[in-house]
Amino acid sequence: MSLQLSEKIASHHPPPHARVDRLARGGILAAGLLCLLLLAWGHLGLGAWLVPPAPTVAQQQMVAGPYTLTLRLESGQLTARGPNNVLVRLQDHAGHPITGARLHVALEMTSMPMHAPDVEGLAQGAGQYLIHPVFAMAGDWRLVVTISAPGQSTTRASFPVGVRWS
């Protein structure tokens, strides 16, 4: 009788190596899920939903070469996929508007290599140029403005911006 009882007890308790195997499989699965979550967090920009980037200052001004540039958010805070309207005012150091310039704007994500189409500034008159940037995802970006004006060397200026999902 004791032999049958010991066989019954043995059938209900798996050998110690089976428990270790299950623990090892569970640990590997948990590590894989953690890696997947971290990749999604960084690559898909999920972190910008939980911790959005700082709001972009509604108006920024900087001096670059012979120009004073003022960037103003016309559509409020910048969002991924827009619509975004940004006005760039271009002046000389005396405050006179620069007309006839070409503004090429590259969109660069600062935390990872992310593609977003470059945009051209549309002349609005009086040294003002309208741009419509379309960002691929939320996060911290940089608007790199390249200015080409007749009789001047090409000049670049960079504005930091925060882009939100909505």
C-alpha positions in Angstrom: 0.0 0.0 0.0 2.7 2.4 0.8 4.2 1.8 -2.7 0.9 2.9 -4.3 0.7 5.9 -2.0 4.2 7.0 -2.8 3.5 6.7 -6.6 0.4 8.8 -6.2 2.3 11.5 -4.3 5.0 11.4 -7.0 2.5 11.8 -9.8 1.1 15.1 -8.2 4.5 16.7 -7.6 6.6 17.1 -10.7 10.3 16.5 -10.3 12.4 19.6 -9.3 14.0 20.0 -12.8 10.5 20.5 -14.4 9.8 23.4 -12.0 13.2 25.0 -12.9 12.4 24.6 -16.6 9.0 26.3 -16.2 10.6 29.2 -14.2 13.3 29.5 -16.9 10.7 29.6 -19.7 8.7 32.2 -17.8 11.8 34.4 -17.2 12.7 34.2 -20.9 9.1 35.1 -21.9 9.1 38.0 -19.4 12.4 39.3 -20.7 11.2 39.1 -24.3 8.0 41.0 -23.5 10.0 43.7 -21.6 12.4 44.1 -24.6 9.4 44.4 -26.9 7.8 47.0 -24.7 11.0 49.1 -24.5 11.4 48.9 -28.3 7.8 50.1 -28.8 8.2 52.8 -26.2 11.2 54.3 -28.0 10.7 53.5 -31.6 6.9 54.1 -31.8 7.0 57.2 -29.7 4.8 55.8 -27.0 6.7 57.7 -24.4 5.4 61.0 -25.9 1.9 60.0 -24.9 2.7 59.4 -21.3 5.4 62.1 -21.0 4.7 64.7 -23.8 7.5 67.0 -24.8 7.6 70.5 -23.4 5.3 72.9 -25.2 7.0 75.0 -27.9 7.3 78.6 -27.1 4.7 80.4 -29.2 7.4 82.9 -30.6 11.1 82.4 -30.8 13.7 84.8 -32.1 17.3 84.3 -33.1 20.1 86.0 -35.0 21.9 84.0 -37.8 24.5 85.7 -40.0 23.0 89.0 -41.4 19.4 88.0 -40.4 17.1 88.2 -37.5 14.5 85.4 -37.7 11.3 85.2 -35.7 9.4 81.9 -35.6 5.8 82.1 -34.6 3.3 79.2 -34.2 0.2 80.3 -36.1 -1.8 77.1 -35.4 -1.0 76.7 -31.7 1.2 73.8 -30.5 2.7 71.6 -33.1 1.2 68.2 -33.5 2.2 65.0 -35.3 0.6 65.0 -38.8 -0.7 68.5 -38.3 -2.2 70.7 -39.5 0.7 72.9 -38.5 1.2 76.5 -39.6 4.4 78.3 -38.7 5.3 81.8 -39.8 8.9 82.8 -40.1 9.7 86.6 -40.3 13.0 87.4 -41.8 14.7 90.8 -41.2 18.1 92.4 -41.5 19.7 93.6 -38.3 18.1 97.1 -38.7 14.6 95.5 -38.7 13.9 95.8 -42.4 12.0 92.9 -43.9 14.0 90.6 -46.3 11.9 89.7 -49.4 12.8 87.5 -52.3 14.6 84.9 -50.1 14.2 81.2 -50.3 13.6 79.4 -47.0 14.2 75.6 -47.0 13.2 73.9 -43.7 14.5 70.5 -42.7 12.7 68.7 -39.9 15.1 66.7 -37.6 14.0 64.6 -34.6 16.6 65.1 -31.9 16.2 61.7 -30.1 16.3 59.3 -33.0 16.7 59.3 -36.8 13.2 59.9 -38.1 12.1 60.8 -41.6 9.9 63.8 -42.1 9.6 65.7 -45.4 11.5 69.0 -45.8 9.3 72.0 -46.5 9.7 75.3 -48.4 8.7 78.6 -47.0 5.9 80.3 -48.9 6.4 84.0 -49.3 3.6 86.0 -47.6 5.1 89.5 -48.2 6.8 91.9 -45.9 9.6 89.4 -45.1 7.2 86.7 -43.8 7.3 83.1 -44.9 4.7 80.4 -44.1 5.7 76.8 -43.6 3.5 73.7 -43.1 5.6 71.1 -41.4 4.3 67.5 -41.1 6.0 65.5 -38.4 6.1 61.7 -38.4 5.6 61.4 -34.7 5.5 63.2 -31.4 8.7 64.2 -29.5 11.5 66.7 -29.6 12.3 68.1 -33.0 14.4 70.8 -34.6 13.4 73.1 -37.5 16.6 73.8 -39.4 16.0 76.8 -41.6 18.3 77.4 -44.6 18.1 80.9 -46.0 19.2 81.8 -49.5 18.8 85.4 -50.5 20.2 87.3 -53.5 23.6 88.8 -52.7 24.1 87.0 -49.4 25.8 83.7 -48.5 23.6 80.8 -47.4 22.8 80.9 -43.7 21.3 78.3 -41.4 19.3 78.7 -38.2 17.8 76.1 -35.9 14.7 76.3 -33.7 13.9 73.6 -31.1 10.3 72.5 -31.0 8.1 70.0 -29.1 5.6 68.0 -31.1 2.6 66.4 -29.4 0.4 63.6 -30.7 -2.7 65.9 -30.6 
